[in-house]
């Protein structure tokens, strides 16, 4: 009985903790599929978290907070897209700039929000499904969790069955050939980066309004970097991202759950597990050939059209 209760509690907590990771990972998959790497996910997520918390606090409407978080992520992504796609600045440098910008701005602007209580997103109990075995662990979450789950097949369809998805793959694999075929490379990449930023911002807002239910400086605590590893873990495929996000979410909450049942495991060691796993994923990606892992061939490379005379 205790084992069943522990497992149900772990499943529920993994879904809650994994949802912010899922949104940011899915968004980054879209951006990277176009060939644009955004190392600034940490800054984008923390900006979405603070903005969402502030708007919910002021308006009393957490859904406006979620939307505002997405818009905050969109604005930071706009900066990234302008520098990397339009001005052809190095993508890694611009991404690191976003991390510093996001953490710095939220630390300064959000200092008065620490200790405040906003209006949070409430869970929705799906009556019939929640009565199934482990149903209460799976079907008793806030709507954003379910939107994240639905987003997986929607993005798969977008990337594999639509014209924009085909263009996304083309510019990510061979932008020169895509340009020759008449595909607007910069436009496709620009939109992909904006989509990625919007989703990461929503992930950050969910973190402050549904999971942590608080605002503190540096609330994301490295989750943006974990999402970058999750993109590799998923092989740049949305359908795999959900498993990786929930797995990392479960590892994140495991220390609390084990302490709750009285297991004598060092708290500090357990808190290290998600980051150790992140290092292992990155190490595995280096050992294996990049093509086998599914990374777009033009990832991280700015496209500069050759002048024709």
Secondary structure as a PSIPRED ss2 file (coil, helix, strand):
# PSIPRED VFORMAT (PSIPRED V4.0)

   1 X C   1.000  0.000  0.000
   2 X H   0.000  1.000  0.000
   3 X H   0.000  1.000  0.000
   4 X H   0.000  1.000  0.000
   5 X H   0.000  1.000  0.000
   6 X H   0.000  1.000  0.000
   7 X H   0.000  1.000  0.000
   8 X H   0.000  1.000  0.000
   9 X H   0.000  1.000  0.000
  10 X H   0.000  1.000  0.000
  11 X H   0.000  1.000  0.000
  12 X H   0.000  1.000  0.000
  13 X H   0.000  1.000  0.000
  14 X H   0.000  1.000  0.000
  15 X H   0.000  1.000  0.000
  16 X H   0.000  1.000  0.000
  17 X H   0.000  1.000  0.000
  18 X H   0.000  1.000  0.000
  19 X H   0.000  1.000  0.000
  20 X H   0.000  1.000  0.000
  21 X H   0.000  1.000  0.000
  22 X H   0.000  1.000  0.000
  23 X H   0.000  1.000  0.000
  24 X H   0.000  1.000  0.000
  25 X H   0.000  1.000  0.000
  26 X H   0.000  1.000  0.000
  27 X H   0.000  1.000  0.000
  28 X H   0.000  1.000  0.000
  29 X H   0.000  1.000  0.000
  30 X H   0.000  1.000  0.000
  31 X H   0.000  1.000  0.000
  32 X H   0.000  1.000  0.000
  33 X H   0.000  1.000  0.000
  34 X C   1.000  0.000  0.000
  35 X C   1.000  0.000  0.000
  36 X C   1.000  0.000  0.000
  37 X C   1.000  0.000  0.000
  38 X C   1.000  0.000  0.000
  39 X C   1.000  0.000  0.000
  40 X C   1.000  0.000  0.000
  41 X H   0.000  1.000  0.000
  42 X H   0.000  1.000  0.000
  43 X H   0.000  1.000  0.000
  44 X H   0.000  1.000  0.000
  45 X H   0.000  1.000  0.000
  46 X H   0.000  1.000  0.000
  47 X H   0.000  1.000  0.000
  48 X H   0.000  1.000  0.000
  49 X H   0.000  1.000  0.000
  50 X H   0.000  1.000  0.000
  51 X H   0.000  1.000  0.000
  52 X H   0.000  1.000  0.000
  53 X H   0.000  1.000  0.000
  54 X H   0.000  1.000  0.000
  55 X H   0.000  1.000  0.000
  56 X H   0.000  1.000  0.000
  57 X H   0.000  1.000  0.000
  58 X H   0.000  1.000  0.000
  59 X H   0.000  1.000  0.000
  60 X C   1.000  0.000  0.000
  61 X C   1.000  0.000  0.000
  62 X H   0.000  1.000  0.000
  63 X H   0.000  1.000  0.000
  64 X H   0.000  1.000  0.000
  65 X H   0.000  1.000  0.000
  66 X H   0.000  1.000  0.000
  67 X H   0.000  1.000  0.000
  68 X H   0.000  1.000  0.000
  69 X H   0.000  1.000  0.000
  70 X H   0.000  1.000  0.000
  71 X H   0.000  1.000  0.000
  72 X H   0.000  1.000  0.000
  73 X H   0.000  1.000  0.000
  74 X H   0.000  1.000  0.000
  75 X H   0.000  1.000  0.000
  76 X H   0.000  1.000  0.000
  77 X H   0.000  1.000  0.000
  78 X H   0.000  1.000  0.000
  79 X H   0.000  1.000  0.000
  80 X H   0.000  1.000  0.000
  81 X H   0.000  1.000  0.000
  82 X H   0.000  1.000  0.000
  83 X H   0.000  1.000  0.000
  84 X H   0.000  1.000  0.000
  85 X H   0.000  1.000  0.000
  86 X H   0.000  1.000  0.000
  87 X C   1.000  0.000  0.000
  88 X C   1.000  0.000  0.000
  89 X C   1.000  0.000  0.000
  90 X C   1.000  0.000  0.000
  91 X H   0.000  1.000  0.000
  92 X H   0.000  1.000  0.000
  93 X H   0.000  1.000  0.000
  94 X H   0.000  1.000  0.000
  95 X H   0.000  1.000  0.000
  96 X H   0.000  1.000  0.000
  97 X H   0.000  1.000  0.000
  98 X H   0.000  1.000  0.000
  99 X H   0.000  1.000  0.000
 100 X H   0.000  1.000  0.000
 101 X H   0.000  1.000  0.000
 102 X H   0.000  1.000  0.000
 103 X H   0.000  1.000  0.000
 104 X H   0.000  1.000  0.000
 105 X H   0.000  1.000  0.000
 106 X H   0.000  1.000  0.000
 107 X H   0.000  1.000  0.000
 108 X H   0.000  1.000  0.000
 109 X H   0.000  1.000  0.000
 110 X C   1.000  0.000  0.000
 111 X H   0.000  1.000  0.000
 112 X H   0.000  1.000  0.000
 113 X H   0.000  1.000  0.000
 114 X C   1.000  0.000  0.000
 115 X C   1.000  0.000  0.000
 116 X C   1.000  0.000  0.000
 117 X C   1.000  0.000  0.000
 118 X C   1.000  0.000  0.000
 119 X C   1.000  0.000  0.000
 120 X C   1.000  0.000  0.000
 121 X C   1.000  0.000  0.000
 122 X C   1.000  0.000  0.000
 123 X C   1.000  0.000  0.000
 124 X E   0.000  0.000  1.000
 125 X E   0.000  0.000  1.000
 126 X C   1.000  0.000  0.000
 127 X H   0.000  1.000  0.000
 128 X H   0.000  1.000  0.000
 129 X H   0.000  1.000  0.000
 130 X H   0.000  1.000  0.000
 131 X C   1.000  0.000  0.000
 132 X C   1.000  0.000  0.000
 133 X C   1.000  0.000  0.000
 134 X C   1.000  0.000  0.000
 135 X H   0.000  1.000  0.000
 136 X H   0.000  1.000  0.000
 137 X H   0.000  1.000  0.000
 138 X H   0.000  1.000  0.000
 139 X C   1.000  0.000  0.000
 140 X E   0.000  0.000  1.000
 141 X E   0.000  0.000  1.000
 142 X C   1.000  0.000  0.000
 143 X H   0.000  1.000  0.000
 144 X H   0.000  1.000  0.000
 145 X H   0.000  1.000  0.000
 146 X H   0.000  1.000  0.000
 147 X H   0.000  1.000  0.000
 148 X H   0.000  1.000  0.000
 149 X H   0.000  1.000  0.000
 150 X H   0.000  1.000  0.000
 151 X H   0.000  1.000  0.000
 152 X H   0.000  1.000  0.000
 153 X H   0.000  1.000  0.000
 154 X H   0.000  1.000  0.000
 155 X H   0.000  1.000  0.000
 156 X H   0.000  1.000  0.000
 157 X H   0.000  1.000  0.000
 158 X H   0.000  1.000  0.000
 159 X H   0.000  1.000  0.000
 160 X H   0.000  1.000  0.000
 161 X H   0.000  1.000  0.000
 162 X C   1.000  0.000  0.000
 163 X H   0.000  1.000  0.000
 164 X H   0.000  1.000  0.000
 165 X H   0.000  1.000  0.000
 166 X H   0.000  1.000  0.000
 167 X H   0.000  1.000  0.000
 168 X H   0.000  1.000  0.000
 169 X H   0.000  1.000  0.000
 170 X H   0.000  1.000  0.000
 171 X H   0.000  1.000  0.000
 172 X H   0.000  1.000  0.000
 173 X H   0.000  1.000  0.000
 174 X C   1.000  0.000  0.000
 175 X H   0.000  1.000  0.000
 176 X H   0.000  1.000  0.000
 177 X H   0.000  1.000  0.000
 178 X H   0.000  1.000  0.000
 179 X H   0.000  1.000  0.000
 180 X H   0.000  1.000  0.000
 181 X C   1.000  0.000  0.000
 182 X C   1.000  0.000  0.000
 183 X C   1.000  0.000  0.000
 184 X C   1.000  0.000  0.000
 185 X H   0.000  1.000  0.000
 186 X H   0.000  1.000  0.000
 187 X H   0.000  1.000  0.000
 188 X H   0.000  1.000  0.000
 189 X H   0.000  1.000  0.000
 190 X H   0.000  1.000  0.000
 191 X H   0.000  1.000  0.000
 192 X H   0.000  1.000  0.000
 193 X H   0.000  1.000  0.000
 194 X H   0.000  1.000  0.000
 195 X H   0.000  1.000  0.000
 196 X H   0.000  1.000  0.000
 197 X H   0.000  1.000  0.000
 198 X H   0.000  1.000  0.000
 199 X H   0.000  1.000  0.000
 200 X H   0.000  1.000  0.000
 201 X H   0.000  1.000  0.000
 202 X H   0.000  1.000  0.000
 203 X H   0.000  1.000  0.000
 204 X H   0.000  1.000  0.000
 205 X H   0.000  1.000  0.000
 206 X H   0.000  1.000  0.000
 207 X H   0.000  1.000  0.000
 208 X H   0.000  1.000  0.000
 209 X H   0.000  1.000  0.000
 210 X H   0.000  1.000  0.000
 211 X H   0.000  1.000  0.000
 212 X C   1.000  0.000  0.000
 213 X C   1.000  0.000  0.000
 214 X C   1.000  0.000  0.000
 215 X C   1.000  0.000  0.000
 216 X C   1.000  0.000  0.000
 217 X C   1.000  0.000  0.000
 218 X C   1.000  0.000  0.000
 219 X C   1.000  0.000  0.000
 220 X C   1.000  0.000  0.000
 221 X C   1.000  0.000  0.000
 222 X C   1.000  0.000  0.000
 223 X H   0.000  1.000  0.000
 224 X H   0.000  1.000  0.000
 225 X H   0.000  1.000  0.000
 226 X H   0.000  1.000  0.000
 227 X H   0.000  1.000  0.000
 228 X H   0.000  1.000  0.000
 229 X H   0.000  1.000  0.000
 230 X H   0.000  1.000  0.000
 231 X H   0.000  1.000  0.000
 232 X H   0.000  1.000  0.000
 233 X H   0.000  1.000  0.000
 234 X C   1.000  0.000  0.000
 235 X C   1.000  0.000  0.000
 236 X C   1.000  0.000  0.000
 237 X C   1.000  0.000  0.000
 238 X H   0.000  1.000  0.000
 239 X H   0.000  1.000  0.000
 240 X H   0.000  1.000  0.000
 241 X H   0.000  1.000  0.000
 242 X H   0.000  1.000  0.000
 243 X H   0.000  1.000  0.000
 244 X H   0.000  1.000  0.000
 245 X H   0.000  1.000  0.000
 246 X H   0.000  1.000  0.000
 247 X H   0.000  1.000  0.000
 248 X H   0.000  1.000  0.000
 249 X H   0.000  1.000  0.000
 250 X H   0.000  1.000  0.000
 251 X H   0.000  1.000  0.000
 252 X H   0.000  1.000  0.000
 253 X H   0.000  1.000  0.000
 254 X H   0.000  1.000  0.000
 255 X H   0.000  1.000  0.000
 256 X H   0.000  1.000  0.000
 257 X H   0.000  1.000  0.000
 258 X H   0.000  1.000  0.000
 259 X H   0.000  1.000  0.000
 260 X H   0.000  1.000  0.000
 261 X C   1.000  0.000  0.000
 262 X C   1.000  0.000  0.000
 263 X C   1.000  0.000  0.000
 264 X C   1.000  0.000  0.000
 265 X C   1.000  0.000  0.000
 266 X C   1.000  0.000  0.000
 267 X H   0.000  1.000  0.000
 268 X H   0.000  1.000  0.000
 269 X H   0.000  1.000  0.000
 270 X H   0.000  1.000  0.000
 271 X H   0.000  1.000  0.000
 272 X H   0.000  1.000  0.000
 273 X H   0.000  1.000  0.000
 274 X H   0.000  1.000  0.000
 275 X H   0.000  1.000  0.000
 276 X H   0.000  1.000  0.000
 277 X H   0.000  1.000  0.000
 278 X H   0.000  1.000  0.000
 279 X H   0.000  1.000  0.000
 280 X H   0.000  1.000  0.000
 281 X H   0.000  1.000  0.000
 282 X H   0.000  1.000  0.000
 283 X H   0.000  1.000  0.000
 284 X H   0.000  1.000  0.000
 285 X H   0.000  1.000  0.000
 286 X H   0.000  1.000  0.000
 287 X H   0.000  1.000  0.000
 288 X C   1.000  0.000  0.000
 289 X C   1.000  0.000  0.000
 290 X H   0.000  1.000  0.000
 291 X H   0.000  1.000  0.000
 292 X H   0.000  1.000  0.000
 293 X H   0.000  1.000  0.000
 294 X C   1.000  0.000  0.000
 295 X C   1.000  0.000  0.000
 296 X C   1.000  0.000  0.000
 297 X C   1.000  0.000  0.000
 298 X C   1.000  0.000  0.000
 299 X C   1.000  0.000  0.000
 300 X C   1.000  0.000  0.000
 301 X C   1.000  0.000  0.000
 302 X C   1.000  0.000  0.000
 303 X C   1.000  0.000  0.000
 304 X C   1.000  0.000  0.000
 305 X C   1.000  0.000  0.000
 306 X C   1.000  0.000  0.000
 307 X C   1.000  0.000  0.000
 308 X C   1.000  0.000  0.000
 309 X C   1.000  0.000  0.000
